[in-house]
Amino acid sequence: MQRGRHASTAVGSLGTYAAAALLLAQAACSSAASRGSGCEDCSPRVTATLPPRLVLVPDAGGSACPRTITDAGGNRLTLLRLLPNDRADYTIAPGVYGARENEALRLHCKDGTVVGLVHL
């Protein structure tokens, strides 16, 4: 009987450690998302109304990613976050290009190629 009690205690301890590790991982992910870096590699959503490319006018500071973009339809997009490899996410109003609430437009700043819509 002594042996069974030790086995169940060990299993219970493993479960506790696994739960603690899961909580730490979730906290780290939500912390990264709140810093604006949680979605660097998420899969973009493509809609039929997304343009293939936007015309970018670089800011005077030399960054390839301008702070604001006005598209051909007059929609103003504002820089939300810079990402590695000259990519950036821009705020976009829900409905524009099929965007939903809490989505941003991701594009490559070097040539204005639209990657897709990403969840914030």
GIJO-V755343 format. One record per residue. N is the residue number from 1. SS is DSSP state (H for helix, E for strand, C for the rest). OMEGA is omega in radians with two decimals (NA if undefined). D_CENTER is the distance of its C-alpha to the mean C-alpha in Angstrom with 2 decimals. Layout:
n->(N;N)
ss->(SS;SS)
omega->(OMEGA;OMEGA)
d_center->(D_CENTER;D_CENTER)
This chain:
n->(1;2;3;4;5;6;7;8;9;10;11;12;13;14;15;16;17;18;19;20;21;22;23;24;25;26;27;28;29;30;31;32;33;34;35;36;37;38;39;40;41;42;43;44;45;46;47;48;49;50;51;52;53;54;55;56;57;58;59;60;61;62;63;64;65;66;67;68;69;70;71;72;73;74;75;76;77;78;79;80;81;82;83;84;85;86;87;88;89;90;91;92;93;94;95;96;97;98;99;100;101;102;103;104;105;106;107;108;109;110;111;112;113;114;115;116;117;118;119;120)
ss->(C;H;H;H;H;H;H;H;H;H;H;H;H;H;H;H;H;H;H;H;H;H;H;H;H;H;H;H;H;H;H;H;H;H;C;C;C;C;C;C;C;C;C;C;E;C;C;C;C;C;C;C;E;C;C;C;C;C;C;C;C;C;C;C;C;C;C;E;E;E;C;C;C;C;C;E;E;E;E;E;E;E;E;C;C;C;E;E;E;E;E;C;C;C;C;H;H;H;C;C;C;C;E;E;E;E;E;E;C;C;C;C;E;E;E;E;E;E;E;C)
omega->(3.14;-3.09;-3.13;-3.13;3.10;3.14;-3.12;3.09;3.12;3.12;3.11;3.12;3.10;3.11;3.12;3.12;3.13;3.13;3.12;3.13;3.12;3.12;3.11;3.13;3.11;3.13;3.14;-3.14;-3.13;3.08;3.12;-3.14;-3.12;3.07;3.10;-3.13;-3.05;-3.03;-3.10;-3.06;-3.13;-3.12;3.10;3.10;-3.12;3.08;-3.11;-3.07;3.10;3.06;3.12;-3.05;3.03;3.09;-3.10;3.04;-3.08;3.06;-3.13;-3.09;3.10;3.11;3.10;-3.10;-3.14;-3.14;3.10;3.09;2.99;-3.09;-3.09;3.13;3.14;3.10;-3.13;3.11;-3.10;3.13;3.12;3.13;3.04;-3.13;3.09;3.07;3.08;3.04;3.11;3.03;-3.13;3.07;-3.14;-3.13;3.07;-3.13;3.12;-3.10;-3.14;-3.13;3.08;3.03;3.09;3.02;3.10;3.09;3.13;3.10;3.04;-3.05;-3.10;-3.08;3.10;-3.14;3.13;3.13;3.14;3.12;-3.14;3.12;3.12;NA)
d_center->(52.69;51.53;49.55;47.55;46.58;45.08;43.08;41.61;40.83;39.00;36.96;36.18;35.11;32.76;31.19;30.80;29.18;26.77;25.81;25.40;23.19;20.94;20.77;19.99;17.14;15.64;16.29;14.67;11.36;11.50;12.67;9.90;7.36;10.11;10.39;7.11;6.48;5.31;2.40;4.99;6.96;5.91;8.65;8.76;11.42;14.47;17.15;20.74;20.55;17.83;19.77;19.75;19.74;19.83;22.49;21.23;23.69;22.85;23.44;26.57;24.79;24.20;20.39;19.39;16.64;18.62;17.86;18.71;19.26;21.75;21.74;25.04;25.00;24.81;21.30;19.95;16.31;15.39;13.25;10.42;9.24;10.65;9.37;12.05;14.40;14.70;11.41;9.91;7.99;10.84;11.80;13.73;16.41;16.42;18.78;18.30;17.74;17.32;14.17;14.03;13.63;10.26;8.73;8.18;9.96;8.87;12.09;14.24;16.20;19.29;20.36;18.20;17.21;14.70;12.21;11.22;9.36;5.84;5.83;5.29)
